[in-house]
């Protein structure tokens, strides 16, 4: 921040790099900082750079079908599925955040990482999450924590498979299909409408 202010201030005081070569070095920290910012947010997934980094691009909103394992401890009145949910992944090169929405609750990741494996082109997305049900469902479906692991193939996959585990002694499989690259759907209903629109055009 200080280097940016300094860089802007120099021309205001009539000091330009062409007048004194040493002033060129003042611009380097700002240029490097903005370069890192641009790379982190956008440049890493530009086609040529993306080919070099090989970092999977999974940002966007996904339809996630949850299939509960038979041994899961689900109340008699509970939904054994399959359950349609929507997973929104906000991603930069160095950060990842996941939000899973169902008709009854929302889960937010507390720790999300992409782990690259042995050069096979397959990576694993792992995250812990905290689930908060809507108030009307709290008695039947209390707050809980869980973990999710997804297997990602390719640089820009459109389908992903994985599994989940919860502190309520439930587990199951997840099958994800990309709806679009937007992360602006704030509710289950909004994501569902976008999903229905995408399906109608396919």
LOGU-878273 format. One line per 8 residues: number of its first residue (from 1); their letters; for each residue x negated, y negated, z of N, C-alpha, C. Coordinates in nm, 3 decimals, always signed. Last residue first. Layout:
N
NUM	A	X Y Z X Y Z X Y Z ~ ... .
% end
This chain:
202
202	XXXXXXXX	+2.985 +2.741 -2.293 +2.898 +2.851 -2.334 +2.978 +2.963 -2.395 ~ +3.149 +2.551 -2.190 +3.077 +2.515 -2.312 +2.982 +2.624 -2.359 ~ +3.246 +2.652 -1.955 +3.343 +2.626 -2.063 +3.275 +2.598 -2.195 ~ +3.021 +2.653 -1.794 +3.074 +2.781 -1.841 +3.169 +2.760 -1.959 ~ +3.000 +2.379 -1.739 +2.894 +2.447 -1.812 +2.944 +2.578 -1.871 ~ +3.234 +2.337 -1.593 +3.213 +2.266 -1.718 +3.106 +2.331 -1.804 ~ +3.185 +2.499 -1.373 +3.299 +2.531 -1.461 +3.287 +2.461 -1.596 ~ +2.969 +2.358 -1.265 +2.954 +2.497 -1.307 +3.063 +2.536 -1.405 .
194	XXXXXXXX	+3.089 +2.118 -1.195 +2.981 +2.118 -1.295 +2.960 +2.257 -1.351 ~ +3.263 +2.218 -0.999 +3.318 +2.152 -1.118 +3.214 +2.150 -1.230 ~ +3.076 +2.309 -0.812 +3.168 +2.405 -0.875 +3.228 +2.347 -1.003 ~ +2.958 +2.075 -0.726 +2.876 +2.174 -0.798 +2.965 +2.273 -0.871 ~ +3.182 +1.961 -0.599 +3.118 +1.892 -0.711 +3.034 +1.990 -0.794 ~ +3.235 +2.151 -0.395 +3.334 +2.125 -0.499 +3.272 +2.057 -0.621 ~ +3.009 +2.132 -0.230 +3.037 +2.258 -0.299 +3.131 +2.233 -0.417 ~ +2.851 +1.809 -0.275 +2.942 +1.903 -0.211 +2.954 +2.030 -0.294 .
186	XXXXXXXX	+2.678 +1.653 -0.423 +2.675 +1.641 -0.278 +2.762 +1.739 -0.204 ~ +2.464 +1.675 -0.684 +2.593 +1.725 -0.637 +2.591 +1.731 -0.485 ~ +2.216 +1.601 -0.783 +2.302 +1.496 -0.728 +2.439 +1.545 -0.681 ~ +2.025 +1.724 -0.924 +2.028 +1.754 -0.780 +2.123 +1.659 -0.708 ~ +2.022 +1.871 -1.250 +2.066 +1.767 -1.158 +2.059 +1.816 -1.014 ~ +1.971 +2.064 -1.435 +1.857 +2.013 -1.358 +1.896 +1.903 -1.260 ~ +2.226 +2.324 -1.415 +2.155 +2.214 -1.482 +2.045 +2.164 -1.389 ~ +2.251 +2.605 -1.348 +2.360 +2.526 -1.404 +2.304 +2.409 -1.483 .
178	XXXXXXXX	+2.086 +2.915 -1.349 +2.072 +2.769 -1.353 +2.194 +2.704 -1.417 ~ +2.174 +3.171 -1.130 +2.176 +3.125 -1.269 +2.173 +2.973 -1.268 ~ +2.075 +3.430 -0.905 +2.090 +3.289 -0.935 +2.087 +3.264 -1.085 ~ +2.165 +3.654 -0.668 +2.141 +3.644 -0.812 +2.176 +3.502 -0.854 ~ +2.062 +3.809 -0.371 +2.103 +3.685 -0.436 +2.070 +3.692 -0.584 ~ +2.158 +4.046 -0.115 +2.087 +4.008 -0.237 +2.145 +3.880 -0.294 ~ +2.134 +4.048 +0.248 +2.193 +4.077 +0.119 +2.105 +4.032 +0.005 ~ +2.237 +4.054 +0.595 +2.137 +4.047 +0.489 +2.204 +4.077 +0.356 .
170	XXXXXXXX	+2.282 +3.981 +0.941 +2.335 +4.006 +0.808 +2.222 +3.989 +0.708 ~ +2.233 +3.900 +1.203 +2.214 +4.039 +1.164 +2.291 +4.074 +1.036 ~ +2.225 +3.636 +1.235 +2.351 +3.700 +1.274 +2.351 +3.848 +1.237 ~ +2.003 +3.533 +1.124 +1.994 +3.566 +1.266 +2.123 +3.627 +1.319 ~ +1.965 +3.680 +0.794 +2.013 +3.580 +0.888 +1.998 +3.628 +1.032 ~ +1.817 +3.695 +0.473 +1.834 +3.757 +0.604 +1.880 +3.648 +0.700 ~ +1.820 +3.761 +0.118 +1.829 +3.672 +0.233 +1.851 +3.755 +0.359 ~ +1.657 +3.780 -0.207 +1.728 +3.838 -0.093 +1.729 +3.738 +0.022 .
162	XXXXXXXX	+1.676 +3.745 -0.568 +1.609 +3.743 -0.439 +1.693 +3.808 -0.331 ~ +1.623 +3.619 -0.901 +1.681 +3.717 -0.809 +1.606 +3.711 -0.677 ~ +1.713 +3.384 -1.151 +1.624 +3.424 -1.042 +1.697 +3.527 -0.957 ~ +1.712 +3.218 -1.465 +1.775 +3.314 -1.374 +1.670 +3.362 -1.274 ~ +1.557 +3.050 -1.599 +1.698 +3.013 -1.593 +1.779 +3.115 -1.513 ~ +1.221 +2.926 -1.540 +1.323 +3.032 -1.546 +1.464 +2.975 -1.542 ~ +0.964 +2.811 -1.642 +1.092 +2.740 -1.630 +1.205 +2.841 -1.640 ~ +0.750 +2.991 -1.629 +0.729 +2.853 -1.587 +0.859 +2.776 -1.569 .
154	XXXXXXXX	+0.803 +3.328 -1.490 +0.792 +3.227 -1.594 +0.780 +3.086 -1.538 ~ +1.003 +3.437 -1.227 +0.922 +3.479 -1.341 +0.921 +3.369 -1.447 ~ +1.038 +3.465 -0.883 +1.046 +3.374 -0.997 +0.951 +3.420 -1.106 ~ +1.227 +3.581 -0.622 +1.122 +3.620 -0.715 +1.140 +3.542 -0.845 ~ +1.284 +3.450 -0.297 +1.324 +3.459 -0.437 +1.205 +3.497 -0.523 ~ +1.404 +3.478 +0.025 +1.288 +3.504 -0.061 +1.337 +3.527 -0.204 ~ +1.499 +3.325 +0.330 +1.532 +3.362 +0.192 +1.403 +3.381 +0.113 ~ +1.637 +3.335 +0.657 +1.522 +3.328 +0.567 +1.564 +3.378 +0.430 .
146	XXXXXXXX	+1.813 +3.150 +0.919 +1.787 +3.262 +0.829 +1.664 +3.239 +0.745 ~ +2.041 +3.069 +1.185 +1.920 +3.047 +1.107 +1.895 +3.169 +1.019 ~ +2.369 +2.929 +1.253 +2.266 +3.033 +1.258 +2.146 +2.991 +1.174 ~ +2.687 +2.854 +1.398 +2.559 +2.811 +1.340 +2.457 +2.924 +1.351 ~ +2.958 +3.097 +1.353 +2.875 +3.000 +1.426 +2.749 +2.961 +1.351 ~ +3.245 +3.166 +1.245 +3.115 +3.166 +1.178 +3.024 +3.061 +1.244 ~ +3.466 +3.145 +1.406 +3.442 +3.271 +1.336 +3.301 +3.282 +1.281 ~ +3.431 +2.884 +1.503 +3.461 +2.993 +1.595 +3.431 +3.129 +1.531 .
138	XXXXXXXX	+3.381 +2.721 +1.275 +3.277 +2.744 +1.375 +3.306 +2.864 +1.467 ~ +3.553 +2.639 +1.080 +3.508 +2.777 +1.073 +3.409 +2.813 +1.184 ~ +3.606 +2.372 +1.113 +3.721 +2.463 +1.117 +3.680 +2.610 +1.117 ~ +3.355 +2.251 +1.070 +3.411 +2.262 +1.205 +3.523 +2.365 +1.214 ~ +3.143 +2.434 +0.848 +3.244 +2.330 +0.871 +3.311 +2.357 +1.005 ~ +2.818 +2.546 +0.965 +2.952 +2.566 +0.909 +3.039 +2.442 +0.926 ~ +2.492 +2.522 +0.890 +2.592 +2.451 +0.969 +2.729 +2.469 +0.903 ~ +2.183 +2.692 +0.906 +2.317 +2.686 +0.850 +2.412 +2.615 +0.945 .
130	XXXXXXXX	+1.852 +2.647 +0.817 +1.949 +2.636 +0.925 +2.086 +2.613 +0.863 ~ +1.585 +2.852 +0.680 +1.694 +2.755 +0.673 +1.777 +2.756 +0.800 ~ +1.276 +2.908 +0.511 +1.360 +2.925 +0.629 +1.472 +2.821 +0.620 ~ +1.173 +3.040 +0.195 +1.211 +2.930 +0.282 +1.294 +2.979 +0.400 ~ +0.979 +3.109 -0.087 +1.018 +3.151 +0.047 +1.061 +3.029 +0.127 ~ +0.936 +3.231 -0.402 +0.983 +3.114 -0.328 +1.033 +3.164 -0.194 ~ +0.671 +3.374 -0.579 +0.774 +3.392 -0.478 +0.808 +3.259 -0.412 ~ +0.602 +3.445 -0.925 +0.579 +3.372 -0.800 +0.694 +3.400 -0.704 .
122	XXXXXXXX	+0.444 +3.599 -1.195 +0.554 +3.605 -1.098 +0.514 +3.531 -0.972 ~ +0.225 +3.615 -1.348 +0.330 +3.525 -1.395 +0.451 +3.525 -1.305 ~ +0.022 +3.759 -1.239 +0.117 +3.833 -1.323 +0.224 +3.744 -1.384 ~ -0.154 +3.659 -1.059 -0.175 +3.622 -1.198 -0.080 +3.692 -1.293 ~ -0.060 +3.756 -0.808 -0.188 +3.802 -0.863 -0.213 +3.766 -1.009 ~ +0.138 +3.483 -0.703 +0.083 +3.615 -0.675 -0.045 +3.640 -0.754 ~ +0.216 +3.183 -0.532 +0.179 +3.250 -0.655 +0.109 +3.382 -0.623 ~ +0.477 +3.064 -0.352 +0.355 +3.144 -0.337 +0.329 +3.215 -0.469 .
114	XXXXXXXX	+0.622 +2.775 -0.246 +0.607 +2.862 -0.363 +0.474 +2.933 -0.350 ~ +0.824 +2.707 +0.046 +0.696 +2.713 -0.026 +0.710 +2.800 -0.150 ~ +0.987 +2.537 +0.307 +0.997 +2.601 +0.177 +0.864 +2.595 +0.104 ~ +1.156 +2.495 +0.591 +1.018 +2.522 +0.548 +1.025 +2.598 +0.417 ~ +1.416 +2.446 +0.617 +1.328 +2.381 +0.715 +1.182 +2.402 +0.679 ~ +1.696 +2.396 +0.404 +1.568 +2.459 +0.431 +1.488 +2.378 +0.531 ~ +2.033 +2.412 +0.503 +1.921 +2.329 +0.459 +1.790 +2.397 +0.497 ~ +2.363 +2.507 +0.419 +2.234 +2.546 +0.476 +2.125 +2.457 +0.417 .
106	XXXXXXXX	+2.704 +2.471 +0.496 +2.589 +2.422 +0.422 +2.461 +2.463 +0.495 ~ +3.033 +2.627 +0.449 +2.916 +2.580 +0.525 +2.809 +2.524 +0.433 ~ +3.247 +2.714 +0.293 +3.266 +2.703 +0.437 +3.149 +2.640 +0.512 ~ +3.182 +2.738 +0.031 +3.309 +2.670 +0.059 +3.326 +2.643 +0.207 ~ +2.829 +2.662 +0.046 +2.941 +2.752 +0.024 +3.069 +2.673 +0.049 ~ +2.510 +2.558 -0.056 +2.646 +2.519 -0.018 +2.743 +2.632 -0.050 ~ +2.177 +2.504 +0.030 +2.275 +2.603 -0.017 +2.412 +2.564 +0.035 ~ +1.896 +2.333 -0.058 +2.025 +2.318 +0.010 +2.124 +2.415 -0.052 .
98	XXXXXXXX	+1.544 +2.301 -0.028 +1.659 +2.376 -0.078 +1.781 +2.350 +0.008 ~ +1.250 +2.151 -0.141 +1.357 +2.149 -0.042 +1.480 +2.213 -0.103 ~ +0.904 +2.111 -0.179 +1.022 +2.188 -0.218 +1.124 +2.179 -0.106 ~ +0.602 +1.963 -0.311 +0.709 +1.978 -0.212 +0.827 +2.054 -0.270 ~ +0.415 +1.932 -0.512 +0.367 +1.972 -0.381 +0.478 +1.995 -0.278 ~ +0.563 +1.865 -0.738 +0.457 +1.965 -0.750 +0.418 +2.019 -0.613 ~ +0.904 +1.869 -0.622 +0.793 +1.800 -0.685 +0.681 +1.904 -0.694 ~ +1.250 +1.943 -0.609 +1.112 +1.989 -0.624 +1.022 +1.882 -0.682 .
90	XXXXXXXX	+1.537 +2.061 -0.469 +1.466 +1.936 -0.500 +1.317 +1.968 -0.498 ~ +1.788 +2.274 -0.551 +1.645 +2.271 -0.519 +1.586 +2.139 -0.565 ~ +2.091 +2.398 -0.444 +2.026 +2.281 -0.503 +1.881 +2.278 -0.456 ~ +2.306 +2.657 -0.497 +2.176 +2.624 -0.438 +2.115 +2.507 -0.514 ~ +2.624 +2.761 -0.419 +2.544 +2.675 -0.507 +2.418 +2.631 -0.434 ~ +2.805 +3.077 -0.430 +2.748 +2.961 -0.361 +2.671 +2.879 -0.463 ~ +3.035 +3.333 -0.410 +2.976 +3.233 -0.498 +2.931 +3.112 -0.417 ~ +2.996 +3.654 -0.286 +3.030 +3.517 -0.253 +2.959 +3.423 -0.350 .
82	XXXXXXXX	+3.137 +3.986 -0.320 +3.036 +3.883 -0.351 +3.088 +3.741 -0.329 ~ +3.203 +3.951 +0.039 +3.155 +3.913 -0.093 +3.196 +4.010 -0.203 ~ +3.296 +3.973 +0.289 +3.185 +4.060 +0.256 +3.135 +4.037 +0.113 ~ +3.408 +3.745 +0.516 +3.400 +3.769 +0.371 +3.277 +3.853 +0.340 ~ +3.579 +3.850 +0.821 +3.477 +3.782 +0.742 +3.479 +3.823 +0.595 ~ +3.742 +3.988 +0.987 +3.805 +3.880 +0.910 +3.707 +3.807 +0.818 ~ +3.560 +4.158 +1.108 +3.664 +4.216 +1.023 +3.730 +4.111 +0.935 ~ +3.226 +4.018 +1.088 +3.355 +4.041 +1.153 +3.460 +4.092 +1.055 .
74	XXXXXXXX	+2.934 +4.193 +0.992 +3.030 +4.089 +0.955 +3.163 +4.119 +1.022 ~ +2.640 +4.297 +0.991 +2.740 +4.286 +1.097 +2.833 +4.168 +1.069 ~ +2.542 +4.503 +0.715 +2.550 +4.371 +0.777 +2.664 +4.365 +0.878 ~ +2.529 +4.735 +0.571 +2.505 +4.744 +0.715 +2.512 +4.609 +0.786 ~ +2.568 +4.661 +0.300 +2.674 +4.732 +0.373 +2.655 +4.733 +0.525 ~ +2.473 +4.323 +0.218 +2.434 +4.463 +0.241 +2.541 +4.531 +0.326 ~ +2.648 +4.105 -0.001 +2.612 +4.144 +0.135 +2.577 +4.292 +0.144 ~ +2.549 +3.903 -0.248 +2.606 +4.036 -0.229 +2.558 +4.090 -0.095 .
66	XXXXXXXX	+2.600 +3.587 -0.378 +2.549 +3.662 -0.264 +2.624 +3.795 -0.253 ~ +2.505 +3.403 -0.648 +2.601 +3.503 -0.606 +2.538 +3.588 -0.496 ~ +2.457 +3.073 -0.716 +2.397 +3.186 -0.645 +2.507 +3.280 -0.598 ~ +2.386 +2.841 -0.959 +2.494 +2.924 -0.906 +2.429 +3.048 -0.844 ~ +2.174 +2.561 -0.893 +2.191 +2.701 -0.935 +2.320 +2.759 -0.878 ~ +2.027 +2.262 -0.991 +2.137 +2.325 -0.918 +2.167 +2.461 -0.980 ~ +1.674 +2.182 -0.957 +1.805 +2.173 -1.019 +1.911 +2.237 -0.932 ~ +1.350 +2.326 -1.002 +1.435 +2.217 -0.953 +1.566 +2.212 -1.028 .
58	XXXXXXXX	+1.165 +2.501 -1.084 +1.294 +2.558 -1.044 +1.388 +2.451 -0.989 ~ +0.891 +2.566 -1.254 +0.984 +2.455 -1.238 +1.122 +2.514 -1.209 ~ +0.583 +2.709 -1.146 +0.722 +2.726 -1.188 +0.809 +2.605 -1.156 ~ +0.279 +2.614 -1.285 +0.361 +2.601 -1.164 +0.508 +2.613 -1.202 ~ +0.089 +2.611 -1.481 +0.165 +2.734 -1.463 +0.257 +2.732 -1.342 ~ -0.096 +2.417 -1.561 -0.076 +2.443 -1.419 -0.005 +2.576 -1.393 ~ -0.079 +2.433 -1.845 -0.207 +2.449 -1.776 -0.187 +2.486 -1.630 ~ +0.185 +2.392 -1.903 +0.122 +2.514 -1.954 -0.009 +2.540 -1.880 .
50	XXXXXXXX	+0.219 +2.140 -1.796 +0.289 +2.253 -1.736 +0.228 +2.386 -1.779 ~ +0.077 +1.985 -1.976 +0.026 +1.997 -1.839 +0.089 +2.118 -1.770 ~ +0.247 +2.020 -2.203 +0.106 +2.059 -2.208 +0.049 +2.079 -2.068 ~ +0.520 +1.939 -2.099 +0.485 +2.067 -2.165 +0.338 +2.107 -2.160 ~ +0.542 +1.821 -1.764 +0.533 +1.788 -1.906 +0.472 +1.908 -1.979 ~ +0.526 +1.883 -1.497 +0.614 +1.966 -1.578 +0.625 +1.918 -1.723 ~ +0.351 +1.696 -1.391 +0.314 +1.837 -1.381 +0.404 +1.927 -1.465 ~ +0.471 +1.443 -1.412 +0.375 +1.486 -1.514 +0.344 +1.635 -1.510 .
42	XXXXXXXX	+0.656 +1.393 -1.189 +0.697 +1.418 -1.326 +0.593 +1.490 -1.413 ~ +0.558 +1.387 -0.920 +0.701 +1.379 -0.948 +0.739 +1.423 -1.089 ~ +0.278 +1.423 -0.931 +0.358 +1.498 -0.835 +0.505 +1.500 -0.873 ~ +0.197 +1.237 -1.129 +0.175 +1.380 -1.148 +0.268 +1.461 -1.058 ~ +0.269 +0.997 -1.006 +0.330 +1.034 -1.134 +0.315 +1.183 -1.160 ~ +0.100 +1.009 -0.780 +0.245 +1.000 -0.764 +0.316 +1.046 -0.891 ~ -0.153 +1.007 -0.896 -0.112 +1.123 -0.816 +0.040 +1.126 -0.801 ~ -0.141 +0.752 -1.014 -0.162 +0.871 -1.097 -0.118 +0.997 -1.025 .
34	XXXXXXXX	-0.121 +0.587 -0.796 -0.006 +0.596 -0.885 -0.018 +0.717 -0.977 ~ -0.381 +0.637 -0.691 -0.261 +0.663 -0.613 -0.138 +0.678 -0.700 ~ -0.548 +0.553 -0.899 -0.551 +0.693 -0.856 -0.424 +0.729 -0.779 ~ -0.479 +0.282 -0.907 -0.460 +0.366 -1.025 -0.457 +0.513 -0.988 ~ -0.556 +0.204 -0.649 -0.416 +0.193 -0.690 -0.387 +0.283 -0.809 ~ -0.836 +0.255 -0.654 -0.748 +0.325 -0.558 -0.601 +0.320 -0.598 ~ -0.915 +0.079 -0.880 -0.925 +0.224 -0.884 -0.836 +0.295 -0.782 ~ -0.915 -0.194 -0.849 -0.797 -0.133 -0.910 -0.798 +0.020 -0.903 .
26	XXXXXXXX	-1.159 -0.257 -0.747 -1.044 -0.281 -0.661 -0.921 -0.209 -0.715 ~ -1.336 -0.224 -0.951 -1.326 -0.115 -0.853 -1.208 -0.133 -0.758 ~ -1.330 -0.467 -1.083 -1.265 -0.351 -1.145 -1.242 -0.239 -1.044 ~ -1.489 -0.642 -0.953 -1.349 -0.644 -0.917 -1.271 -0.529 -0.981 ~ -1.732 -0.617 -1.074 -1.713 -0.547 -0.946 -1.567 -0.545 -0.902 ~ -1.719 -0.784 -1.297 -1.703 -0.640 -1.315 -1.675 -0.567 -1.183 ~ -1.549 -1.069 -1.333 -1.645 -1.007 -1.243 -1.622 -0.856 -1.245 ~ -1.380 -1.135 -1.537 -1.473 -1.236 -1.487 -1.581 -1.175 -1.399 .
18	XXXXXXXX	-1.220 -0.923 -1.584 -1.308 -0.963 -1.693 -1.411 -1.065 -1.647 ~ -1.056 -0.900 -1.360 -1.169 -0.808 -1.374 -1.268 -0.851 -1.483 ~ -0.983 -1.224 -1.218 -0.953 -1.115 -1.311 -1.076 -1.028 -1.329 ~ -0.838 -1.446 -1.005 -0.951 -1.354 -1.017 -0.911 -1.238 -1.108 ~ -0.632 -1.618 -0.939 -0.715 -1.651 -1.054 -0.836 -1.561 -1.071 ~ -0.467 -1.534 -0.749 -0.572 -1.626 -0.706 -0.671 -1.658 -0.818 ~ -0.318 -1.356 -0.892 -0.251 -1.474 -0.841 -0.350 -1.580 -0.794 ~ -0.496 -1.147 -0.938 -0.463 -1.237 -1.049 -0.394 -1.365 -1.002 .
10	XXXXXXXX	-0.501 -1.046 -0.658 -0.619 -1.098 -0.729 -0.583 -1.190 -0.846 ~ -0.253 -0.940 -0.580 -0.294 -1.072 -0.532 -0.410 -1.131 -0.611 ~ -0.237 -0.686 -0.681 -0.145 -0.787 -0.732 -0.193 -0.927 -0.696 ~ -0.437 -0.564 -0.532 -0.445 -0.562 -0.677 -0.356 -0.668 -0.739 ~ -0.339 -0.596 -0.274 -0.464 -0.661 -0.312 -0.476 -0.670 -0.463 ~ -0.114 -0.431 -0.287 -0.098 -0.574 -0.258 -0.222 -0.651 -0.303 ~ -0.246 -0.187 -0.333 -0.150 -0.239 -0.430 -0.131 -0.388 -0.412 ~ -0.394 -0.156 -0.102 -0.466 -0.170 -0.229 -0.374 -0.225 -0.337 .
2	XX	-0.190 -0.129 +0.085 -0.277 -0.245 +0.091 -0.351 -0.267 -0.039 ~ -0.083 +0.120 +0.000 +0.000 +0.000 +0.000 -0.087 -0.125 +0.000 .
% end
